[in-house]
């Protein structure tokens, strides 16, 4: 995919607080189809499949391949589970590896390679693979190509070695200058480091005061999500990320902010939507930060007085209405998601097609 041109400029945004280190409306059905992109019948028969790592080296595998008679699942070159067209299995006793991959084979069509989405590191809690999701037209987003994370300043030497083995080649830092200076990334030698500052000048200033009510905090987060769509600095930053995701020379691509939930969450929602992943799946991925960050968030809130914690909690959460506000802003300002990608991020239909060709299978 050709390098995508980035827009320039800086816009103040009330989203400053989404970078804090310590830290429902009904779903909208709008999910604009991409114009000019042909639909193809998928060669992968699975409509759903997941790998979830458990305790003591166990893995729970789930799958659904309608119209097939049996499914075989392999790991390390041998069959580790099998069943009917729909099923679930728990696999134990596999050798310890950085990341365990499984091949799902339904006896027809292409097989599907999946691993647990979470990458377990000592220095992060929200480092995840962006792939492993099925698109509305039956393709699958490749795993092992693009990753999202929270801050990388606490990576251990073992973590860095693991990222090197995972093939991380490019690191897009979505944080403001003050965040980058206070907690610089620790990534393996040779990884290309790219600043993609979402907040721009607004990230280096204090925007008003902390909200005094939970409602005010919620509104701050909603407004911040709109800023991800509107601010020139945000459009330039997300344009860089999409360019990296579409550049085969840059993969594996990693992008991150501080908590890995807001700026990183929007970048992931935009990328998955562009690839054709259904809106509800995109939302589920966005909301998963609540699960991965649960322990840290609970500890932070427990250390505060109850009235302060009530105000602060919306800033630590990701919520459906936050993400919806970003999509609503796209509809209001651009009319369609494809227009946002084209006019806002500089990704035209040809480049979008190349992005799909590179990152989708089936």
C-alpha positions, 0 to 999 in steps of 0.5 A: 500500500502506498504511503498515505498522506497525512493532514496537518494542523493542531486543534485544541480538544477536551480529550486531554484526560484520556491520557491519564496514566492512572487510569449506556446509551443504546448501540447505533446500527449505522455502519456505512458500507464501503462504496466501490468495494466488491463483495466476495464469497469467503473461502473460510467456512468458519463464522466464528472461532476463538482461542482463549488462554487459561491457567496452567497452560490451558486453552479454550477453543470455540468454533462454528462452521455451518454446513461442515461435518467435522472440524480438526484443530492442530497445534505444533503439527498435530491434532489437539482437538476435533469435533462437529461443525460447532463445538468447544474444546479445552487443550492442555499439555502443550509446550510453553511458547511465546504464543500458541497458534492453532489451525482450524480446519473444517475439511473444506475451504481454507483453514484459519490460524488463530491465537489468543488475542492478548499478548501477556507481558510483564510491563503491560496489561492491554497489549493485544492483537488487532486481528482474529475478527470476521468481517461482514462479508466472511473474510478474517482479519489476519493475526500477527500483523498489527498490535495495540497496547497501553504504555510501553515504558515498563517493558522488561528485558524479557518483554522486549525479547518477546516483542522481537520474537513476535516480529514487532518492527514499527512502534507508533506512539499516540501520546502527547509530548509530556507523556512521551518525556515522562515515560519513554517507550522501551522497545527492542533495538531496531524497532522504528519509532514513530511519533503520532501525537493525537492530541498535539498542542492540546496535550501539552496544556491543561484544558480547564479543570477536572470535572466535578461530577460523574456526568461532567466526566462522561461528557468529557469522554464523549467530547474527547472521542469527537475530538479524535474525529475532528482535530487536525492533530488526531487526523494526522496521527491516525493517518500515520497509523493507517499508513503503517498498517498498510505498509508491508515493510512496516509490519508487525505494526504496534500502536499505543497510548497510555492506557491503551483504551481511548486513542488506541481504542479509536485507532483500532475501531477505525481500522477494523471498521475500514476492514469491514468488521461489523460494528458490534464486533468493533464495539466489543473489542473496544469495550474489552479494555474494561476487562484487561484494565479491571484490576488496575482501575479497581485499585486506583478507585479504591485508593480514592475517597468515594465521592472522588472515585465516582467522578473519576470512574468514567475517565477510567472506563471505556463505554459504548456511548463514548465510541458511539459519539465518534461514529456519530461525529463521522456521520455528521461531518463526513456522511459516511465512514468511507468519506472520513477515511478518504477526506479525513485520513487521506485513504482513498478507495484504491488504498483501502482496497490494498489495505484489505488485500494485505490484512484480510484472508478468505 
